[in-house]
Amino acid sequence: MMRFTSCVSRAGFAALLLGSTVAGCTFAPAQAPVGSQHDGLTLGDLERLAVDITPQSLAQASPEAAMDHYRHAIALLPEPEQRARPLRRMADLAMNTAEYRAIEDTDGAGSDTTLAEHERDIDRMLYESFIREAKNSSDREQRFALLGLAGSLHAERHGIDDAAGLETDFRTAVMLYRALLDSTRDPRQRADAWYQLAKAYDFGGDLDGSLAALGALVREHADSEFYAEAQFRRGELLFARNAYDEAAAAYAAVLARPENDFTLQALYKLGWSYYKLANYSQALAQFFQLADRLHGHASLTDTASMQAKLLGDTHRVISLAFTNLDGAVSVRDWFAEHGTRAYEADIYRRLGELYLHQQRYRDAADSYDMFVSQYPDDPRAPTFSSLQIDAFRQGGFPTLVLPAKEQFVQRYGIHSRFWAAQPAARESYIEVLKGHILDLAQHYHAQAQQHSGPSAAAAYAEPLRWYREYLDTPPPGDDQPIINHRYAEALYAAGEHAGAVTEFERTAYQYSDYADADAAGYFALVAYQARLAALPTDTPPDAIAQLRREKIASGLRFAATWPTHAQATTVLVSVSEDQLALGDVAGAVATAGLLVNRTPAPAAEQLRYGWATIANGEFDLGRYPVAEYAYSTLLAQPGLGAQERTTYQERLAASIYRQAEALLAADNKAEAAAMFLRVGTTVASASIRKQAEYDAAALLLELADYSSAARVLEDFRRRYAEDALAATVPDKLALAYENMGDFLAAARELELIADSYTESDPELASQALWQAAEMADRAEQPMASISLYRKYAWAYPEPIALRAEAQYRLAGLYQQLGDQDRHTFWLDRLVLTAGDAAEAATPRIAWLGAWAAFALAEPQFASFSEIRLTQPLRRSLERKTAAMRTALRRYEAVAALQVAEFATAANYRIGDMYRQLAQDILHSERPRNLDELELELYELMLEEQALPYEDMAIDVLIANTDLAPEGIYDDWVRQSFAALGELLPGRFAKFEQVETYVDIIY
């Protein structure tokens, strides 16, 4: 509800109360002391006193007290006309006070301090007014009455309160304004009183009273300055009571007056009144009149201005009126009948917005489209087409949105008449246009994705068309690379792989700031792959190779542009495979190098692929050191299968072997040998290790590095015992051991050779075994020698000379070990062997036989010598002669062999035994019970017994010494001479005396 404006506004009234200063007055006799100037005075006294009006400061007084003072003042004024002015003041005071308190009650902004200040201001105002009236009054009685009122105000400031309170609210104001109407016939005062009375009623909530007061004002005072406002306020009150006919009359009365502050609002509300009366045509006439007046108003630039708000609401209600007619059709017809307006587009737009608010989305869309159909070349047409699309979208009509967007592109796109005719308008709708094109492309793209097989190519025709139009529509937007990317994807899905390659690469490499440029680059490679896969079987090889080279170039470009991309490793793998397919091994190796050196490292599978490519490629290129490194690195990777690991280990070993071959070809034998050995230390299970180590051993022997050769050969035999090459190891090991001084080990190897060739090559076997025995001798290992000689003696009877030699060495070895039984055994075997030789015996065999026979006889001689002749003599003599006979047979056998060295020895032993027996008889133990004579006879008997033996000794020894003239003069012959010197001293104990020969000339 519109409120009244008072003669003094609330803000003004507050300012007046808070800002004014009032004067007080005192009535004092000429010589009265200050502070008691009224004490004891009467009216008569006052008449004689000179009135000295002196302003003084007043203390606080309440509005109710002020009202009471006015009431006293009015009581002093008997004439109605005289009472009019104070009544007006009282009414205004009551009104303003009520308003002020209403403000405080409503806003809560008051405080005790503010109220106190307000009341003091009222006191000052009243005090000042009474003083002023007293000065201007010519009536003495009235003058003193006013002075008395002023004095009472002063007294109240000193605690004197004899005023009865009067309630100062809107009812008081109504009562006072009515009293004022009863007190005056002045038209101006009455018009003002009716106006204020209506206001008081309105503020007090009595709208009926307010309407009646306004009615009285317009009836009685048609020429009042308040007339137009009063009619407008009547119209407002009547409109609120739904009395639209009467309200329309009141608004019309306002409009009948000259232009005033209420003209525009009255015109607006008159239209609303007709609208409420369903008289839409009349309502539109008023609203359009108002719109015409407001359109172009300078204050419209301020959207917060009353004109701007009023115009906006006017357009809204015009739209409401049209919705009650035929909507957009009515708008079209109205403007066709009444002429176009500059704001016509706004009417269509507001109508559409209203329909949207009413959720009549189809009507809203028709409203927007109506404008476009009426003005297809209007620069605002794209905006209305967009609003139509939004209406369909809000209404949930997806089947209408898409055709509307297609229509939008057809109307305003780069191939439309509008595009050519309105270049200046493009900027305003280009983003919307591109957005619709993009929506269409995405929609049809999504539909196309539902197709597969042969129908896919046809299904993708629509999205490709829209993507192409988007890309061709200037200017390129920030999303240009994104759309180009999607266009490429659609081409790929449609099977147009060549075009997809082109667009993917354009997206990837022409839009450097595109976030997904790397993905586009990658899918270009996927498209290349699809092109290759789709090539007809009869495609010329050159064409395939060219396409593969293009794919390789694109892949390398991708990897160089995005080296850290997650798919860079996959790309490098593919590039390497293509290079291998083209036979470009060096290129594949270089690409694989990029792959394995990526940071962060690629996936395990890709890393394995990269190293495998490098290793195999370098091997094929003959760069074996690099190949070895690559294979070693490859084998260190996790995830290799057993078969793969075996294959790569073999290639690693082969890489090392090839390096060894190269060194050997360069005559670097030591380095070659070391490299051959690296095969086994690097790949223990390599099949080529056998040959590598064998070759290394041969080189080491050739280099006279026997200890190294031996280690290699030993390990070789241990590892490859069943291999044919193992049979050739012993002779090499024997050579190595012999040169190392390890004769026993050499003997073992030679024995192995002997064992290996026993059947296949007995001669070789016998030679090897004999050499083995000799090596054992050199090793000074009797047991080893015995084993080998014994093995030889039994295994190889021929040649007889070596058999005899073996037996000889066995006998000697057993003697060395103190094994007399085996010593004797082999002596016997040697004697037999010498006997087997018979006439074919060589001097060595004869010597060996004699040696053995003599050796066999010697123990018998010792046994004979050890037997002492004791009592009873016969028994001991029998034992001794039996031992002698045994020894004699042995020595006789030796002598029969006719080996001078042992024949002399045997003869000496025989002669010595006879001599010794004779001596032993002579020195034998004597019986204990013989007397001297018997003893002498016994001794004579012993001499007789001993003498034959002594003679025999002399004969044998002489026979031995007789060999001296034949040139046989050894130790045994010398010993024979010595023995004979004892037996025949006269003959053999002569020593020639030799004179010193002096050859001196005197």
WONORCOR-V934979 format. One record per residue. RES is the residue in one letter. PSI is psi in whole degrees, 0 to 359 (* if undefined). OMEGA is omega in whole degrees, 0 to 359 (* if undefined). Layout:
RES_PSI_OMEGA, RES_PSI_OMEGA
This chain:
M_134_179, M_136_184, R_158_180, F_158_170, T_128_183, S_166_178, C_319_172, V_119_183, S_166_178, R_316_179, A_318_179, G_321_180, F_318_178, A_320_179, A_320_179, L_314_182, L_318_185, L_338_187, G_345_186, S_155_171, T_134_182, V_160_181, A_144_174, G_171_179, C_153_177, T_148_176, F_108_186, A_140_171, P_166_185, A_324_186, Q_19_179, A_140_179, P_147_180, V_136_178, G_350_178, S_32_188, Q_339_179, H_359_184, D_124_174, G_10_182, L_149_174, T_173_178, L_324_178, G_319_179, D_320_182, L_328_181, E_328_182, R_347_184, L_143_170, A_131_182, V_117_179, D_106_183, I_109_182, T_122_179, P_138_176, Q_162_177, S_137_180, L_146_172, A_183_187, Q_141_172, A_145_182, S_157_175, P_323_179, E_322_178, A_320_179, A_316_179, M_322_180, D_321_177, H_319_177, Y_322_180, R_320_177, H_323_181, A_317_181, I_324_180, A_335_180, L_347_185, L_104_188, P_334_185, E_139_180, P_319_181, E_326_178, Q_328_181, R_346_185, A_315_185, R_309_177, P_327_177, L_317_177, R_319_180, R_319_178, M_318_180, A_315_179, D_320_178, L_313_179, A_318_181, M_310_183, N_321_178, T_316_179, A_318_178, E_316_183, Y_316_180, R_326_177, A_321_177, I_315_181, E_320_180, D_324_183, T_313_187, D_339_184, G_22_186, A_350_184, G_165_176, S_165_179, D_322_181, T_317_181, T_317_179, L_320_180, A_317_179, E_321_179, H_314_181, E_324_177, R_322_178, D_320_178, I_315_179, D_315_180, R_320_179, M_313_181, L_316_180, Y_314_180, E_319_181, S_317_180, F_319_179, I_316_181, R_317_180, E_322_180, A_321_179, K_323_185, N_348_184, S_137_177, S_347_179, D_120_185, R_320_182, E_316_178, Q_323_181, R_315_180, F_329_177, A_316_179, L_321_179, L_326_178, G_318_177, L_317_179, A_320_178, G_321_179, S_324_176, L_319_179, H_322_180, A_321_180, E_330_179, R_347_178, H_20_173, G_3_180, I_118_184, D_92_179, D_17_181, A_135_175, A_134_185, G_142_175, L_126_184, E_121_183, T_81_175, D_189_184, F_329_178, R_321_177, T_318_180, A_316_179, V_314_181, M_318_183, L_319_179, Y_324_176, R_321_177, A_324_178, L_316_178, L_326_179, D_343_187, S_351_184, T_150_175, R_9_181, D_123_184, P_318_183, R_315_180, Q_323_181, R_316_178, A_316_179, D_320_180, A_316_177, W_319_180, Y_313_181, Q_326_178, L_316_178, A_321_179, K_317_180, A_317_176, Y_315_183, D_313_180, F_329_179, G_355_177, G_6_180, D_87_184, L_328_177, D_316_179, G_320_180, S_315_180, L_319_180, A_319_180, A_318_178, L_320_178, G_317_179, A_321_181, L_311_185, V_333_178, R_316_188, E_333_188, H_64_181, A_340_180, D_7_182, S_151_176, E_343_180, F_3_188, Y_305_184, A_317_179, E_320_181, A_318_179, Q_319_180, F_318_181, R_327_173, R_313_180, G_320_180, E_316_181, L_321_180, L_321_178, F_320_179, A_334_179, R_8_182, N_19_176, A_71_191, Y_326_178, D_310_180, E_321_178, A_317_179, A_321_179, A_317_180, A_315_179, Y_321_179, A_324_178, A_322_177, V_315_183, L_339_179, A_339_178, R_163_176, P_162_180, E_129_180, N_182_183, D_343_185, F_6_185, T_306_184, L_319_181, Q_325_179, A_321_178, L_318_178, Y_313_183, K_335_175, L_318_176, G_318_178, W_323_179, S_315_177, Y_321_179, Y_316_180, K_333_178, L_6_180, A_20_176, N_75_191, Y_327_179, S_315_177, Q_320_179, A_314_179, L_322_179, A_317_179, Q_315_182, F_317_179, F_325_176, Q_317_179, L_315_180, A_320_179, D_321_182, R_323_183, L_329_185, H_130_180, G_0_179, H_139_185, A_327_184, S_353_181, L_341_177, T_336_176, D_106_184, T_344_179, A_357_182, S_158_179, M_323_181, Q_318_180, A_316_179, K_320_182, L_319_180, L_318_179, G_318_180, D_329_178, T_315_177, H_323_180, R_314_183, V_331_173, I_318_178, S_320_177, L_319_180, A_319_180, F_329_178, T_336_178, N_355_175, L_237_180, D_27_174, G_228_185, A_325_178, V_319_179, S_321_178, V_311_179, R_314_182, D_322_182, W_313_181, F_329_176, A_325_181, E_318_187, H_0_179, G_155_182, T_160_176, R_156_178, A_333_181, Y_19_183, E_318_181, A_325_181, D_327_179, I_315_177, Y_318_183, R_316_179, R_325_177, L_315_178, G_317_180, E_320_179, L_315_178, Y_321_177, L_317_179, H_325_179, Q_3_181, Q_29_175, R_74_192, Y_324_180, R_319_178, D_322_178, A_315_180, A_320_179, D_324_179, S_314_179, Y_320_182, D_332_178, M_320_178, F_316_182, V_321_180, S_329_179, Q_325_184, Y_68_185, P_335_181, D_7_178, D_137_180, P_338_180, R_356_182, A_317_179, P_325_180, T_317_181, F_326_176, S_322_177, S_321_178, L_322_177, Q_315_180, I_318_178, D_322_179, A_315_177, F_320_181, R_313_180, Q_327_181, G_355_179, G_42_178, F_70_183, P_330_180, T_341_178, L_335_183, V_313_185, L_312_177, P_324_179, A_322_178, K_320_177, E_319_178, Q_322_179, F_315_181, V_320_179, Q_323_182, R_323_191, Y_2_183, G_179_187, I_344_180, H_7_184, S_163_174, R_323_181, F_318_180, W_316_181, A_326_186, A_334_186, Q_63_181, P_329_181, A_338_183, A_350_186, R_318_183, E_329_184, S_336_184, Y_3_186, I_322_180, E_320_178, V_315_179, L_311_182, K_327_178, G_319_179, H_319_178, I_317_181, L_319_177, D_317_179, L_316_180, A_316_182, Q_322_179, H_309_182, Y_332_175, H_314_179, A_321_178, Q_319_181, A_328_181, Q_346_177, Q_349_182, H_154_175, S_166_179, G_209_185, P_331_183, S_348_185, A_319_183, A_315_180, A_323_182, A_332_183, Y_358_180, A_318_182, E_307_179, P_326_178, L_321_178, R_315_184, W_321_176, Y_320_180, R_320_179, E_322_179, Y_314_182, L_332_180, D_349_182, T_119_181, P_162_352, P_162_177, P_132_180, G_177_178, D_336_181, D_10_181, Q_312_179, P_326_180, I_314_182, I_321_177, N_323_177, H_314_180, R_323_178, Y_317_178, A_319_180, E_319_179, A_319_177, L_318_180, Y_315_181, A_329_179, A_357_180, G_7_178, E_73_190, H_325_179, A_313_177, G_322_179, A_319_177, V_313_182, T_314_184, E_324_176, F_316_181, E_323_176, R_316_179, T_319_186, A_318_193, Y_352_177, Q_349_179, Y_83_188, S_334_182, D_1_182, Y_127_186, A_326_183, D_26_179, A_324_180, D_322_178, A_320_178, A_317_178, G_321_180, Y_317_182, F_339_171, A_320_179, L_323_176, V_319_179, A_321_175, Y_315_181, Q_319_178, A_322_177, R_316_179, L_317_183, A_331_184, A_359_181, L_139_177, P_156_182, T_337_181, D_15_178, T_131_180, P_143_180, P_325_180, D_321_179, A_320_178, I_316_181, A_320_180, Q_316_179, L_322_179, R_323_177, R_321_177, E_318_178, K_319_178, I_314_180, A_319_179, S_321_179, G_317_179, L_323_177, R_318_178, F_312_183, A_325_179, A_326_182, T_321_182, W_71_185, P_337_182, T_8_181, H_146_182, A_330_181, Q_0_182, A_323_180, T_317_179, T_320_180, V_314_180, L_324_176, V_314_180, S_318_179, V_315_180, S_320_179, E_318_178, D_320_179, Q_320_177, L_322_179, A_330_178, L_358_181, G_13_180, D_77_184, V_317_181, A_319_178, G_317_179, A_320_179, V_317_180, A_319_179, T_318_178, A_328_176, G_319_175, L_321_183, L_309_187, V_342_181, N_12_179, R_149_174, T_122_358, P_165_184, A_145_178, P_176_178, A_157_185, A_317_181, E_318_180, Q_324_177, L_319_177, R_318_179, Y_315_182, G_312_181, W_326_178, A_319_179, T_316_179, I_313_184, A_309_181, N_319_180, G_313_180, E_325_177, F_313_180, D_330_179, L_359_178, G_14_179, R_77_191, Y_325_177, P_318_178, V_320_178, A_317_178, E_313_179, Y_316_182, A_317_179, Y_322_178, S_316_179, T_319_179, L_316_182, L_343_178, A_352_182, Q_144_177, P_159_172, G_2_179, L_137_175, G_163_183, A_315_181, Q_317_178, E_314_182, R_318_179, T_316_181, T_313_183, Y_328_176, Q_320_178, E_319_180, R_324_177, L_314_179, A_320_179, A_324_178, S_318_180, I_319_180, Y_319_179, R_325_175, Q_320_178, A_318_178, E_319_179, A_319_178, L_320_180, L_321_178, A_330_178, A_9_179, D_26_174, N_75_190, K_318_181, A_315_179, E_323_178, A_316_179, A_315_179, A_321_180, M_321_176, F_318_181, L_332_179, R_338_178, V_311_183, G_321_181, T_333_180, T_314_180, V_92_186, A_328_186, S_6_185, A_138_180, S_331_182, I_353_180, R_320_182, K_308_182, Q_322_181, A_315_182, E_326_176, Y_316_179, D_321_179, A_318_180, A_318_179, A_318_179, L_321_180, L_321_176, L_319_179, E_327_179, L_4_181, A_24_175, D_76_191, Y_324_181, S_317_178, S_318_179, A_319_180, A_316_180, R_316_181, V_316_182, L_321_178, E_312_180, D_321_179, F_311_182, R_324_180, R_322_184, R_325_189, Y_50_184, A_328_183, E_355_183, D_151_181, A_327_180, L_337_181, A_333_181, A_339_181, T_359_183, V_317_186, P_317_182, D_325_178, K_321_178, L_321_180, A_318_178, L_315_181, A_313_182, Y_318_180, E_317_180, N_337_177, M_346_183, G_7_178, D_78_188, F_327_179, L_315_177, A_321_177, A_320_179, A_318_180, R_318_180, E_319_178, L_323_176, E_320_177, L_319_177, I_315_180, A_315_180, D_323_184, S_331_186, Y_17_182, T_317_184, E_318_185, S_326_182, D_79_184, P_324_181, E_313_178, L_319_180, A_316_181, S_322_179, Q_316_181, A_320_181, L_319_178, W_317_177, Q_324_177, A_317_180, A_319_179, E_322_178, M_323_178, A_322_176, D_316_181, R_334_178, A_350_181, E_47_178, Q_88_187, P_316_183, M_318_178, A_318_179, S_315_179, I_313_182, S_316_183, L_317_179, Y_319_179, R_317_179, K_320_180, Y_315_184, A_321_180, W_325_186, A_329_187, Y_87_178, P_337_178, E_143_358, P_147_187, I_333_181, A_318_180, L_327_177, R_316_179, A_321_180, E_320_180, A_317_180, Q_320_178, Y_315_182, R_327_176, L_315_180, A_316_180, G_319_181, L_317_180, Y_324_176, Q_321_179, Q_325_181, L_352_180, G_15_179, D_88_189, Q_323_182, D_310_180, R_330_175, H_313_180, T_319_181, F_312_184, W_337_172, L_317_177, D_317_181, R_326_179, L_321_178, V_318_179, L_318_180, T_316_179, A_322_178, G_323_180, D_331_182, A_326_178, A_235_184, E_336_183, A_359_183, A_136_176, T_163_177, P_324_181, R_318_179, I_315_179, A_314_180, W_314_181, L_318_179, G_316_179, A_318_179, W_315_181, A_317_180, A_314_177, F_318_179, A_325_178, L_328_182, A_328_185, E_315_177, P_326_178, Q_321_177, F_319_179, A_319_180, S_317_178, F_314_185, S_331_185, E_342_184, I_124_178, R_144_179, L_110_182, T_170_178, Q_138_357, P_136_189, L_320_184, R_314_185, R_312_181, S_329_179, L_324_178, E_317_179, R_318_184, K_318_180, T_328_176, A_315_178, A_326_180, M_318_181, R_319_178, T_314_181, A_321_180, L_317_180, R_319_180, R_314_182, Y_327_178, E_323_178, A_323_178, V_313_182, A_327_181, A_338_181, L_347_173, Q_38_172, V_112_190, A_315_184, E_317_183, F_339_176, A_314_177, T_321_180, A_317_182, A_316_179, N_318_180, Y_315_181, R_319_181, I_310_180, G_321_182, D_323_179, M_316_179, Y_313_180, R_317_183, Q_323_180, L_317_179, A_314_181, Q_318_182, D_324_179, I_314_181, L_329_183, H_20_181, S_168_182, E_135_180, R_148_175, P_153_186, R_340_187, N_16_180, L_143_173, D_187_186, E_317_182, L_315_180, E_322_180, L_320_180, E_317_177, L_322_180, Y_318_181, E_323_177, L_320_179, M_318_180, L_322_180, E_320_177, E_324_180, Q_322_187, A_330_187, L_317_179, P_321_181, Y_323_180, E_320_179, D_318_179, M_321_179, A_320_182, I_320_181, D_315_183, V_320_182, L_322_178, I_321_179, A_325_180, N_322_180, T_340_178, D_348_179, L_346_183, A_316_179, P_338_180, E_6_178, G_6_179, I_105_181, Y_82_180, D_192_183, D_323_182, W_324_177, V_317_179, R_319_179, Q_327_178, S_316_177, F_318_182, A_316_180, A_318_179, L_326_178, G_331_177, E_323_183, L_318_181, L_73_184, P_330_181, G_329_183, R_321_188, F_359_181, A_22_178, K_138_179, F_124_180, E_140_175, Q_128_186, V_123_177, E_149_179, T_126_181, Y_124_181, V_121_180, D_84_184, I_138_175, I_117_177, Y_*_*
